[in-house]
Amino acid sequence: MDVLLTGANGTVGTAITDHLGEQYDFARLDVEPGDRTDLIADVRKYDDVRPHFDGRDAVVHLALTPGTGGPEDRSLAWSQPQSDNLEGIHNVYEAAVDAGLDSIVFASSNHAVGMVEMRNRPEVYHDSGVRAGHDEPHRPDSRYGLTKAYGEDLGRLAAEAHDVRFYALRIGSVRDPEYDHPYGDAERGVEEGRWERGSDDYEEQVARLKGLWQSRRDLAHMVECCLEDESVEWDHFYGVSGNERRWLDDLEHARETIGYEPRDAGEEWDGPPA
């Protein structure tokens, strides 16, 4: 299968190619050259990216316009980078439809329903019983989350109006290899001098990630499940490992629909790697 991968140099892109690079023929696209890049193009420019869709079977869209911001920015004002990101999503979907691709896999985010966490933290980190099920409506916690909700809705329109399958992955927390464990955020904070190991701040980061973590190999497996599926018209799935305290809770739906079987779980860890 020939797959176009946008944003190939990023954390999620490298997780995919690290684990699936020998299984699929990836054309790795990014806006800047890098060790993991085959193609250079700007998704904000339709004519720039459109030729790279010819001959492909699927696209995995990860590219994010720099400066889009994050969930900590809850201003209601719209920024140019965020507008550019929406344009990039539109261009990728339009090119996929125009080139006749079979499927689009979109890197959505937990922040599309992130207000569930925002309104219930820190209790939600300790298995308080709060859950965002598969039928949870969009509840973005920021303009960043709103761009992801837009990408999901535009994907549904593409799937229902055109002959393309659409999969939105509401990714929890995927980290670079050195932090690919549920103590990753806490340990990085220690390294950066933001808190001490064993402090309340450290333990809260661990509790959060034990619910939200998706290991790199589980993320790649979920992408593989989408690429191999032929039954879905459009759908979304929460990108988390088999964490006992997860509040993004549609694991049964993902298992039954696309065969997602995570191999990792946050509760299997009682400390950072030695």
RABEL-V302787 format. One record per residue. PHI is phi as a letter, one per 20 degrees, with the letter a starting at -180 (999 if undefined). D_FIRST is the distance of its C-alpha to the first C-alpha in Angstrom with 1 decimal. Layout:
BEGIN
PHI&D_FIRST / PHI&D_FIRST
END
This chain:
BEGIN
999&0.0 / e&3.8 / c&6.3 / e&10.0 / d&12.3 / e&15.9 / m&18.8 / f&17.0 / e&20.5 / f&21.7 / g&22.4 / f&19.5 / f&17.0 / f&18.1 / f&18.1 / f&14.3 / f&13.7 / f&16.6 / d&15.2 / c&11.4 / f&11.3 / e&11.0 / e&8.3 / c&5.5 / e&6.0 / e&8.3 / d&10.8 / e&13.7 / d&16.3 / b&19.9 / f&23.3 / c&24.8 / f&23.8 / a&23.2 / f&22.1 / d&18.6 / d&18.3 / d&16.6 / c&17.7 / d&21.0 / a&21.6 / d&23.6 / f&22.1 / f&25.7 / d&25.7 / g&23.7 / f&24.2 / f&23.0 / e&19.6 / g&18.9 / f&17.9 / f&15.0 / e&13.2 / f&13.3 / n&10.3 / e&7.9 / e&6.3 / b&8.0 / c&10.7 / d&12.4 / e&16.0 / d&18.3 / g&20.6 / c&24.2 / f&27.1 / g&29.6 / n&32.8 / f&31.4 / n&33.6 / b&33.3 / f&34.9 / f&38.2 / e&38.8 / d&40.1 / f&41.8 / e&41.4 / f&41.3 / e&38.1 / d&37.1 / f&35.5 / g&32.6 / f&31.8 / f&32.1 / f&29.8 / f&27.2 / f&27.5 / f&27.0 / f&23.8 / g&22.4 / g&23.6 / f&22.1 / f&18.6 / f&18.8 / f&20.5 / f&18.0 / f&15.1 / f&17.4 / f&18.6 / e&15.3 / m&14.3 / f&11.3 / f&10.7 / b&11.5 / c&13.4 / d&14.0 / d&17.4 / f&19.4 / e&22.6 / b&25.5 / g&28.2 / f&30.5 / f&29.6 / c&31.9 / f&33.6 / f&37.1 / g&37.1 / f&37.2 / g&39.6 / e&42.1 / c&42.1 / e&41.9 / e&43.0 / g&43.6 / f&40.0 / f&39.1 / c&41.3 / l&40.0 / f&42.4 / n&40.9 / f&39.4 / c&36.0 / d&33.5 / f&31.9 / f&28.9 / e&31.4 / f&32.8 / f&33.1 / g&32.2 / c&34.8 / f&33.8 / e&36.0 / a&35.7 / f&34.5 / g&31.4 / f&30.8 / f&31.7 / f&28.9 / f&26.4 / f&28.1 / f&27.8 / f&24.1 / f&23.8 / f&26.2 / f&24.6 / f&21.2 / f&23.1 / f&24.6 / f&21.4 / f&20.1 / e&23.5 / e&24.2 / c&20.9 / e&18.0 / b&15.6 / e&15.2 / c&16.6 / c&16.9 / d&19.6 / d&20.0 / e&23.7 / f&23.4 / f&26.6 / c&27.2 / d&24.6 / c&26.3 / f&25.9 / g&26.0 / f&29.8 / d&30.4 / e&27.7 / a&30.3 / f&32.6 / d&35.3 / f&33.3 / f&34.8 / f&38.2 / f&38.1 / f&36.9 / f&39.9 / f&42.2 / f&40.9 / e&41.5 / m&44.9 / e&44.4 / a&45.7 / d&46.8 / f&45.1 / n&46.5 / f&47.7 / f&47.2 / f&44.7 / f&42.7 / f&42.8 / f&41.8 / f&38.6 / f&37.9 / g&38.6 / f&36.3 / f&33.3 / f&33.8 / e&33.0 / d&30.3 / f&28.4 / c&24.7 / f&23.9 / f&21.0 / f&19.4 / f&20.0 / f&18.5 / f&15.3 / f&15.4 / f&16.1 / f&13.1 / g&11.0 / g&13.2 / f&12.5 / f&8.7 / e&9.4 / f&12.4 / c&13.4 / d&17.1 / e&17.8 / e&19.0 / b&20.0 / a&21.2 / c&22.0 / b&22.1 / e&24.3 / e&22.7 / c&25.2 / f&25.6 / f&27.9 / f&30.9 / f&34.2 / e&35.6 / f&32.7 / d&33.8 / e&30.4 / c&30.4 / c&27.7 / g&26.3 / f&27.1 / f&25.4 / f&22.1 / f&22.6 / f&23.4 / e&20.8 / c&17.5 / n&18.7 / f&19.3 / c&21.6 / f&22.8 / e&24.1 / d&26.5 / b&29.6 / f&32.1 / f&35.2 / f&34.2 / d&35.4 / d&39.2 / r&39.1 / f&37.1 / g&35.8 / f&38.7
END
